[in-house]
Amino acid sequence: MSPDTEQHKSTSIKSIAISAAVISSMLSSLAWIFQGAAIQHLTPLMVASAQGLLTGAVYLVHLKLRNIPFPVVTVQEHRRELLQYTLLRNVIGSILICYALSYSESIKVMFLTKLEPYFIIFWVWLIEGKKISRSNTLLLLVHVIGAVLLSTGGTFHLAESQWGDVLLVIAIAVLSYSYLHASRLSKALGPIHLNGIGATLSGVCLLPLALVSSPLALWNPMAIGWAYVVLVVLLFNVFGVTLWYLALRSLDGWMVSALRAVGPVCAAPFAWLWFGEGLTCIQIGGAAIVLITSAILASSQRKNG
């Protein structure tokens, strides 16, 4: 294969990965809205457990219909890292996210999660000793400033909603650390298997806690809250997360995370129209900073592809 052909193939793969990251972001941002609505009708632990169990059910049906064998050998080879990853992202991360949504509006949450690239760079630097360029570091710093403005609206005091923001920042720190495992596991297991196995394990782990802590009346499957959960599972767990894993196979974790900041462009108007959630002028300015810096980072990645 000639160098030009190889370069073209590499660029094409990277473009597909960038598209997967962006589409994943759009689906995920829409899912935040319905996840917040589900938590208002159910409980955080019920939603977190149900997401895992329903995603696992979809995964098992997919294996059965497509006659795909379960990757027993690969799972055994990576069982320790897979369990660590599942505990971090699917169990601890899910609990923190769901409780954060019980305090903060989903329209804020979908933007605040875009702090993730900065945390990823910190973990990669701390654990693997890798660095990114000074220009990208500066862009990400501006990115974080925009997210802070979005969260606080220029008012720095811990109101109830900002306690949700604090929980969310802790969740992002945990989730960003899981990127170190996600890239390797996605390459080893494949996006669909990693998504399905991780979701199933987390759903089973969280179910006892959900049963003990939630009123029996809330387990009525005909309640509107469960319809929101199904939408979250389809938008986020089934399609959004699978595309995220696909992107991680070809792009650095911090870049995939930064590209995901474009999703709120589609989801924020939806949150305003359906649920009456809005932002102040300062928060809109912070959101614009987040999106602009993400677009610049994506453009830079394409040029360097």
Secondary structure, 3 states (H helix, E strand, C coil): CCHHHHHHHHHHHHHHHHHHHHHHHHHHHHHHHHHHHHHHHCCHHHHHHHHHHHHHHHHHHHHHHCCCCCCHHHHHHCHHHHHHHHHHHHHHHHHHHHHHHCCCCHHHHHHHHHHHHHHHHHHHHHHHCCCCCHHHHHHHHHHHHHHHHHHHCCCCCCCHHHHHHHHHHHHHHHHHHHHHHHHHHHHHHCHHHHHHHHHHHHHHHHHHHHHHHCCHHHHCCCCHHHHHHHHHHHHHHHHHHHHHHHHHCCCCHHHHHHHHHHCHHHHHHHHHHHHCCCCCHHHHHHHHHHHHHHHHHHHHHHHCC
